[in-house]
Amino acid sequence: MEKRNNTYHLTLKELALKDGSKGQKTLEFDFDNHDNVFQIFDIITSKKIFEDDQTAHEFALGLKLFTEVMLKNKQHPLFEDLRPAIVEFMKKLKSQ
């Protein structure tokens, strides 16, 4: 059977904290996404929605992580009010 999701590994490491101290924590986890996240990075970057690529990457990663959780938990009451706005937002984003 064909795999329906792409699988990724994310490593998030604190580098420096706002109080001036050195970051010490690291978080690693695997996640699935129905889209190719690297292809999304390329698309968002090429649309020049933001002035720099880093902002585009942060936006794309945050959006893809959030919306995938929302899709996997469609019936969760937490997303009930937000779902229509996200659908409209995604339509607007894709039309740019």
KOLKOLNU-496797 format. One record per residue (C-alpha): y, z, x; residue in three letters. Coordinates in steps of 0.1 Angstrom, whole numbers, padded with zeros to 4 digits, always signed. Example, Ala and Ser with C-alpha at 12.3 -4.5 7.8 and 13.67 -1.06 7.14 Angstrom:
<atoms>
-0045+0078+0123ALA;-0011+0071+0137SER;
</atoms>
This chain:
<atoms>
+0000+0000+0000MET;+0035-0009+0012GLU;+0057+0020+0023LYS;+0087+0023-0001ARG;+0110+0043+0022ASN;+0124+0042+0057ASN;+0119+0074+0077THR;+0144+0089+0101TYR;+0148+0119+0124HIS;+0181+0136+0126LEU;+0193+0160+0153THR;+0225+0179+0147LEU;+0238+0200+0176LYS;+0268+0223+0177GLU;+0289+0214+0207LEU;+0320+0236+0204ALA;+0333+0258+0176LEU;+0368+0262+0164LYS;+0371+0297+0179ASP;+0367+0281+0213GLY;+0331+0292+0218SER;+0303+0269+0229LYS;+0280+0259+0201GLY;+0244+0271+0203GLN;+0226+0259+0172LYS;+0206+0228+0167THR;+0190+0215+0135LEU;+0164+0188+0134GLU;+0147+0173+0104PHE;+0130+0141+0092ASP;+0142+0124+0060PHE;+0134+0093+0040ASP;+0158+0068+0025ASN;+0151+0038+0003HIS;+0178+0019+0023ASP;+0179+0009+0059ASN;+0205+0034+0071VAL;+0213+0015+0102PHE;+0220-0016+0081GLN;+0243+0005+0059ILE;+0262+0016+0091PHE;+0267-0020+0100ASP;+0278-0030+0065ILE;+0303-0001+0062ILE;+0316-0007+0097THR;+0321-0044+0091SER;+0340-0039+0058LYS;+0367-0020+0079LYS;+0371+0005+0051ILE;+0381+0031+0078PHE;+0402+0026+0110GLU;+0374+0035+0133ASP;+0336+0032+0135ASP;+0329+0069+0139GLN;+0345+0076+0106THR;+0326+0048+0090ALA;+0293+0062+0104HIS;+0301+0097+0092GLU;+0309+0084+0058PHE;+0278+0062+0056ALA;+0254+0090+0068LEU;+0269+0116+0044GLY;+0268+0093+0015LEU;+0233+0081+0021LYS;+0219+0116+0026LEU;+0237+0129-0005PHE;+0229+0100-0028THR;+0192+0100-0018GLU;+0189+0137-0027VAL;+0206+0129-0060MET;+0182+0100-0067LEU;+0151+0122-0059LYS;+0164+0149-0082ASN;+0178+0128-0111LYS;+0171+0155-0137GLN;+0186+0184-0118HIS;+0214+0198-0139PRO;+0236+0201-0107LEU;+0241+0163-0107PHE;+0246+0159-0145GLU;+0284+0156-0144ASP;+0286+0139-0111LEU;+0261+0111-0117ARG;+0284+0088-0138PRO;+0312+0091-0112ALA;+0288+0083-0083ILE;+0275+0053-0101VAL;+0311+0040-0105GLU;+0319+0049-0070PHE;+0290+0030-0056MET;+0299-0001-0077LYS;+0334+0000-0063LYS;+0322+0005-0027LEU;+0297-0024-0030LYS;+0324-0047-0045SER;+0347-0043-0014GLN;
</atoms>
